[in-house]
């Protein structure tokens, strides 16, 4: 049975092209057993019909505090809800929420509520990355508003990047997790590494990989949501979690990551090493841009091995500390994962294969198996990276018991 069974969900729909997803979201919430009421802003009605959402929710849709002389009681609706979900949440709505403005029915209801409020942001990538939006998100997080992570992909503008509203099934999964979450990691401190590293060839070129940082950021969000203090060592990616329990330290090279990890990990209860670290770097970094010379059609690079961060932390791990690694393989996956598990002194390793459709870098999904020092691997189905993060953190939490 879904955690949404019998729950009262107030869905706020605001003026974004992503409002078309609210119809499917409403359907999924009702199918999961929730009682759904919908409040739409006037701008939202330009994208999707109130009749559509009213039919799917089986309840009237509200848009105004006064409707044909009838007062729509925002206080009653705020107290009625077990959760308020604003999806899509535009940059304008988030700014007004952060400022405490209540000039429409939705915002007045949010200010009158006593239940948790969740937002699913939807906007273009530059709006999402703008310092004003980041400040507003930090304010909302500090006020206890929970953020459903944005997607990264093609946007209505035609640009590609973060800012897309999470898919309806991801919002439902996040909401179910929120309803069942506890603070089982309260008082724990966890180091998380995420994203790629970059190794400079010259002032304008570098060696790197396709890591997006999404898996590591999802882990940091899940850990923080469950009460942990998180130190996120984040490679050069655009993602920036805003939970107040997450302390972000940007890194670039493998040596940056090693230095930061060695400084922070000794004071942590656990470490999750999700970063995709370059195994090698150029032996020398050219001080000037490397130019084509003569008629040579080839260029040779001398590479040297980078420090093994996982092995270093594993070797120096103190009694009681937990260390979790990742293995992305293409062949003989389980064999290589078991070797890495032993060599790095991991408590368990998260294995995925590029041969599995939907797994690996860049995408919003992953398919993993957890490999422990003893016993059979624990496989999971293909899931969103948010849901995968929950599975991994569940396994970590079990080791603390």
C-alpha positions as CSV (number, residue, x, y, z in Angstrom):
1,X,0.0,0.0,0.0
2,X,1.3,3.4,-0.9
3,X,2.3,5.8,1.9
4,X,-0.1,8.3,0.2
5,X,-3.2,6.1,1.0
6,X,-5.6,8.3,2.8
7,X,-3.3,11.4,2.8
8,X,-4.7,14.8,2.1
9,X,-2.5,16.5,-0.6
10,X,-3.0,20.1,-1.6
11,X,-1.5,20.6,-5.1
12,X,-0.5,24.1,-6.1
13,X,-0.2,24.7,-9.8
14,X,1.5,27.8,-11.1
15,X,2.1,29.5,-14.4
16,X,4.7,27.4,-16.2
17,X,4.6,25.3,-19.4
18,X,5.3,22.4,-17.1
19,X,1.8,22.8,-15.7
20,X,0.7,20.2,-18.3
21,X,2.4,17.6,-16.1
22,X,0.1,18.5,-13.3
23,X,-2.8,16.5,-14.9
24,X,-0.7,13.3,-14.8
25,X,0.6,14.1,-11.3
26,X,-3.0,14.5,-10.1
27,X,-4.0,11.2,-11.6
28,X,-1.0,9.4,-10.0
29,X,-1.8,10.9,-6.6
30,X,-5.4,9.8,-6.7
31,X,-4.4,6.4,-8.0
32,X,-2.1,6.1,-5.0
33,X,-5.0,6.7,-2.7
34,X,-4.6,10.3,-1.8
35,X,-7.4,12.9,-1.5
36,X,-6.3,15.7,-3.7
37,X,-7.4,19.3,-3.8
38,X,-6.0,21.7,-6.4
39,X,-5.3,25.5,-6.2
40,X,-4.3,27.1,-9.4
41,X,-2.8,30.6,-10.0
42,X,-4.5,32.6,-12.7
43,X,-1.3,32.2,-14.9
44,X,-1.6,28.4,-14.5
45,X,-5.1,28.4,-16.0
46,X,-3.5,29.6,-19.3
47,X,-1.6,26.3,-19.6
48,X,-4.1,23.7,-18.3
49,X,-7.8,23.8,-17.7
50,X,-9.2,23.8,-14.2
51,X,-11.9,21.5,-15.5
52,X,-9.2,18.9,-16.3
53,X,-7.7,19.0,-12.9
54,X,-11.1,19.1,-11.2
55,X,-12.2,16.0,-13.1
56,X,-9.0,14.1,-12.3
57,X,-8.9,15.1,-8.6
58,X,-12.7,14.6,-8.1
59,X,-12.8,18.0,-6.3
60,X,-13.5,21.6,-7.2
61,X,-10.4,23.5,-8.3
62,X,-9.8,26.9,-6.6
63,X,-8.2,30.0,-8.1
64,X,-9.5,33.0,-6.1
65,X,-10.0,33.8,-2.5
66,X,-13.4,35.1,-3.5
67,X,-15.3,33.2,-6.1
68,X,-18.8,34.4,-7.2
69,X,-19.3,36.0,-3.8
70,X,-18.2,32.8,-2.0
71,X,-15.1,32.9,0.3
72,X,-12.7,30.0,-0.4
73,X,-11.3,29.5,3.1
74,X,-7.5,29.5,2.8
75,X,-7.1,28.9,6.5
76,X,-9.3,25.8,6.4
77,X,-7.4,24.4,3.3
78,X,-4.0,25.1,4.9
79,X,-5.1,23.2,8.1
80,X,-6.7,20.4,6.0
81,X,-3.6,19.3,4.1
82,X,-1.1,16.7,5.2
83,X,1.3,18.0,2.6
84,X,1.3,21.0,0.2
85,X,3.0,20.3,-3.1
86,X,3.7,23.2,-5.5
87,X,4.3,21.7,-8.9
88,X,5.3,23.4,-11.0
89,X,6.9,26.1,-8.8
90,X,8.0,29.0,-11.0
91,X,10.8,31.4,-10.1
92,X,8.2,34.1,-9.5
93,X,6.3,31.9,-7.1
94,X,9.4,30.8,-5.2
95,X,10.5,34.5,-4.9
96,X,7.1,35.4,-3.4
97,X,7.1,32.4,-1.1
98,X,10.6,33.4,0.2
99,X,9.4,37.0,0.8
100,X,6.2,35.9,2.6
101,X,4.0,37.6,0.0
102,X,0.4,36.3,0.0
103,X,-1.5,38.1,-2.7
104,X,-3.3,35.1,-4.1
105,X,-5.1,32.1,-2.8
106,X,-2.2,29.6,-3.1
107,X,0.3,31.8,-1.1
108,X,-2.3,32.7,1.5
109,X,-3.0,29.0,2.0
110,X,0.7,28.2,2.3
111,X,1.1,30.8,5.0
112,X,-1.9,29.4,6.8
113,X,-0.7,25.9,6.7
114,X,1.0,23.8,9.5
115,X,2.0,20.9,7.3
116,X,5.3,20.4,5.3
117,X,5.5,22.2,2.0
118,X,7.3,20.7,-1.0
119,X,8.2,22.5,-4.2
120,X,9.0,21.2,-7.6
121,X,10.8,24.1,-9.4
122,X,10.4,24.6,-13.1
123,X,12.2,27.3,-15.0
124,X,15.0,27.9,-17.6
125,X,18.5,27.0,-16.7
126,X,19.8,30.6,-16.3
127,X,16.8,31.5,-14.1
128,X,17.5,28.4,-12.0
129,X,21.2,29.3,-11.7
130,X,20.6,33.0,-11.0
131,X,21.9,34.2,-7.6
132,X,18.5,35.6,-6.7
133,X,16.9,32.2,-7.2
134,X,19.7,30.5,-5.3
135,X,19.1,33.0,-2.4
136,X,15.4,32.4,-2.5
137,X,15.9,28.6,-2.5
138,X,18.3,28.9,0.5
139,X,15.7,31.0,2.4
140,X,12.9,28.5,1.7
141,X,15.1,25.6,2.7
142,X,16.0,27.3,5.9
143,X,12.3,27.8,6.5
144,X,11.7,24.1,6.1
145,X,10.4,24.0,2.6
146,X,11.5,20.8,0.9
147,X,12.8,20.8,-2.7
148,X,12.1,18.1,-5.2
149,X,15.2,18.0,-7.4
150,X,14.9,19.6,-10.8
151,X,15.6,17.5,-13.9
152,X,18.4,18.2,-16.4
153,X,17.6,18.1,-20.0
154,X,15.9,19.9,-22.9
155,X,13.9,22.9,-21.7
156,X,11.0,24.8,-23.3
157,X,13.4,27.5,-24.5
158,X,15.3,24.9,-26.5
159,X,18.3,25.2,-24.2
160,X,19.6,22.1,-22.4
161,X,20.5,22.0,-18.7
162,X,19.0,21.9,-15.2
163,X,15.7,23.6,-14.4
164,X,13.1,21.2,-15.8
165,X,10.4,20.1,-13.3
166,X,10.7,16.6,-12.0
167,X,8.5,14.0,-13.7
168,X,5.2,13.2,-12.0
169,X,6.3,9.7,-11.0
170,X,9.4,11.2,-9.4
171,X,7.4,13.7,-7.5
172,X,5.1,10.9,-6.2
173,X,8.1,8.8,-5.2
174,X,9.7,11.8,-3.4
175,X,6.4,12.5,-1.6
176,X,6.1,8.9,-0.5
177,X,9.6,9.0,0.8
178,X,8.9,12.2,2.6
179,X,5.8,10.8,4.3
180,X,7.7,7.8,5.6
181,X,11.1,9.4,6.3
182,X,12.5,9.6,9.7
183,X,15.6,11.3,11.1
184,X,17.5,8.1,11.5
185,X,20.8,9.8,10.6
186,X,20.4,12.7,13.0
187,X,23.8,13.5,14.6
188,X,25.7,11.7,11.8
189,X,28.3,13.4,9.6
190,X,28.9,12.1,6.1
191,X,31.4,12.9,3.4
192,X,30.0,12.7,-0.1
193,X,32.1,13.1,-3.3
194,X,30.3,13.9,-6.5
195,X,30.9,14.8,-10.1
196,X,33.9,14.6,-12.3
197,X,37.5,15.9,-11.9
198,X,39.4,17.9,-14.4
199,X,43.1,17.6,-15.2
200,X,44.6,20.5,-17.1
201,X,46.5,20.0,-20.3
202,X,47.1,23.7,-20.8
203,X,45.2,26.9,-19.8
204,X,42.3,26.1,-22.0
205,X,42.1,22.3,-22.2
206,X,41.6,19.4,-19.7
207,X,40.9,15.7,-19.4
208,X,37.6,14.8,-17.8
209,X,34.7,12.4,-18.0
210,X,30.9,12.4,-18.5
211,X,29.9,12.4,-14.9
212,X,27.0,14.9,-14.2
213,X,27.2,14.7,-10.4
214,X,23.5,13.8,-10.2
215,X,23.9,10.6,-8.2
216,X,26.2,12.2,-5.6
217,X,23.9,15.2,-5.2
218,X,20.9,13.0,-4.8
219,X,22.8,11.1,-2.1
220,X,23.6,14.4,-0.3
221,X,20.0,15.5,-0.5
222,X,18.7,12.2,0.9
223,X,21.3,12.1,3.7
224,X,20.5,15.7,4.7
225,X,16.7,15.0,4.6
226,X,17.2,12.2,7.1
227,X,19.1,14.4,9.5
228,X,22.8,14.0,8.6
229,X,25.3,16.8,8.3
230,X,26.8,16.4,4.8
231,X,30.1,17.6,3.5
232,X,29.7,17.5,-0.3
233,X,33.0,17.7,-2.3
234,X,31.6,18.6,-5.7
235,X,33.4,18.6,-9.0
236,X,32.8,21.2,-11.8
237,X,29.1,20.7,-12.5
238,X,26.1,23.0,-12.6
239,X,24.1,21.2,-9.9
240,X,23.9,22.9,-6.5
241,X,21.8,21.4,-3.7
242,X,20.4,23.9,-1.3
243,X,19.5,21.9,1.8
244,X,21.0,23.8,4.9
245,X,22.6,20.6,6.2
246,X,24.7,20.3,3.0
247,X,28.1,22.1,3.1
248,X,29.5,22.3,-0.4
249,X,33.2,22.4,-1.1
250,X,34.0,22.8,-4.9
251,X,36.9,20.8,-6.2
252,X,38.5,20.5,-9.6
253,X,41.4,18.0,-9.7
254,X,41.9,14.6,-8.1
255,X,44.6,16.1,-5.9
256,X,42.1,18.8,-4.8
257,X,39.7,16.0,-3.9
258,X,42.3,14.0,-2.0
259,X,43.4,17.0,0.1
260,X,39.8,17.9,1.0
261,X,38.9,14.2,1.7
262,X,41.9,13.7,4.0
263,X,41.1,16.8,5.9
264,X,37.3,16.1,6.3
265,X,36.9,12.3,6.5
266,X,38.6,11.8,9.9
267,X,35.8,13.7,11.6
268,X,33.0,11.9,9.7
269,X,31.0,8.8,10.6
270,X,30.8,7.7,6.9
271,X,32.0,8.5,3.4
272,X,30.3,7.8,0.1
273,X,32.6,8.1,-2.8
274,X,30.4,8.8,-5.8
275,X,32.8,11.1,-7.7
276,X,34.2,9.9,-11.0
277,X,37.9,10.6,-10.4
278,X,40.4,10.8,-13.3
279,X,42.9,7.9,-12.9
280,X,45.6,9.8,-14.7
281,X,46.7,13.4,-15.3
282,X,49.2,15.0,-17.7
283,X,52.7,14.7,-16.5
284,X,53.2,18.4,-17.1
285,X,50.7,21.2,-17.6
286,X,51.6,23.5,-20.4
287,X,51.8,27.2,-19.3
288,X,50.6,28.4,-22.7
289,X,48.0,27.0,-25.1
290,X,49.4,24.0,-27.0
291,X,49.7,24.9,-30.7
292,X,49.8,22.7,-33.8
293,X,53.4,22.4,-35.0
294,X,54.8,21.7,-38.4
295,X,53.0,18.9,-40.4
296,X,52.5,16.6,-37.4
297,X,49.1,14.9,-37.4
298,X,49.5,13.4,-34.0
299,X,50.2,14.6,-30.4
300,X,51.6,12.5,-27.7
301,X,50.7,13.1,-24.0
302,X,52.6,11.7,-21.1
303,X,50.2,10.8,-18.3
304,X,51.0,10.0,-14.7
305,X,48.8,8.2,-12.2
306,X,46.6,10.2,-9.8
307,X,46.5,9.4,-6.1
308,X,44.0,6.6,-5.2
309,X,41.6,8.5,-3.0
310,X,39.4,5.5,-2.1
311,X,42.4,3.4,-1.1
312,X,43.9,6.2,0.9
313,X,40.7,6.8,2.9
314,X,40.1,3.0,3.2
315,X,43.6,2.5,4.6
316,X,43.2,5.2,7.2
317,X,39.6,4.4,8.1
318,X,39.1,4.4,11.9
319,X,37.1,1.7,13.7
320,X,33.4,2.4,13.4
321,X,33.7,4.5,10.3
322,X,31.8,3.4,7.2
323,X,33.2,3.8,3.6
324,X,31.1,3.2,0.5
325,X,32.4,3.1,-3.0
326,X,31.1,3.0,-6.5
327,X,32.1,0.8,-9.4
328,X,31.0,1.6,-13.0
329,X,32.0,-1.3,-15.2
330,X,31.5,-2.5,-18.7
331,X,32.7,-6.1,-18.5
332,X,33.1,-8.7,-15.7
333,X,31.2,-6.3,-13.4
334,X,30.8,-8.3,-10.3
335,X,34.4,-9.7,-10.4
336,X,35.9,-6.2,-10.6
337,X,33.5,-4.9,-8.0
338,X,34.5,-7.5,-5.5
339,X,38.2,-6.9,-6.1
340,X,37.7,-3.2,-5.6
341,X,35.6,-3.8,-2.5
342,X,38.5,-5.7,-0.9
343,X,41.4,-3.5,-2.2
344,X,39.8,-0.2,-1.0
345,X,38.5,-1.5,2.4
346,X,34.9,-0.6,1.5
347,X,32.0,-1.7,3.7
348,X,30.0,-2.1,0.5
349,X,30.2,-1.0,-3.1
350,X,27.5,0.3,-5.4
351,X,27.9,-1.5,-8.8
352,X,26.4,-0.4,-12.0
353,X,27.1,-1.3,-15.6
354,X,27.1,0.8,-18.8
355,X,25.6,-2.2,-20.5
356,X,22.3,-1.6,-18.5
357,X,20.0,0.8,-20.4
358,X,19.3,3.9,-18.3
359,X,22.3,3.4,-16.0
360,X,25.5,5.4,-15.8
361,X,26.4,9.0,-16.4
362,X,24.3,12.0,-17.3
363,X,20.8,10.5,-17.2
364,X,18.2,10.8,-14.5
365,X,18.0,7.1,-13.8
366,X,20.3,4.4,-12.6
367,X,20.3,0.6,-12.1
368,X,22.5,-0.7,-9.3
369,X,23.5,-3.7,-7.2
370,X,24.9,-3.4,-3.7
371,X,27.9,-5.7,-3.2
372,X,28.9,-6.5,0.4
373,X,32.0,-8.4,1.7
374,X,29.8,-11.5,2.2
375,X,26.6,-12.8,0.7
376,X,25.0,-12.3,-2.7
377,X,24.8,-8.9,-4.4
378,X,21.5,-7.1,-3.7
379,X,20.1,-6.0,-7.1
380,X,17.6,-3.2,-7.7
381,X,15.4,-2.3,-10.6
382,X,16.0,0.7,-12.8
383,X,14.9,3.8,-10.8
384,X,15.3,7.6,-10.7
385,X,18.5,8.6,-9.1
386,X,16.5,10.1,-6.3
387,X,15.0,6.7,-5.5
388,X,18.4,5.0,-5.9
389,X,19.9,7.4,-3.4
390,X,17.2,6.3,-0.9
391,X,18.2,2.6,-1.4
392,X,21.9,3.4,-0.8
393,X,21.2,5.5,2.2
394,X,18.9,2.8,3.6
395,X,21.8,0.4,3.4
396,X,24.2,2.9,5.1
397,X,21.6,3.5,7.9
398,X,21.3,-0.3,8.5
399,X,25.1,-0.5,9.1
400,X,24.8,2.1,11.9
401,X,22.3,0.0,13.8
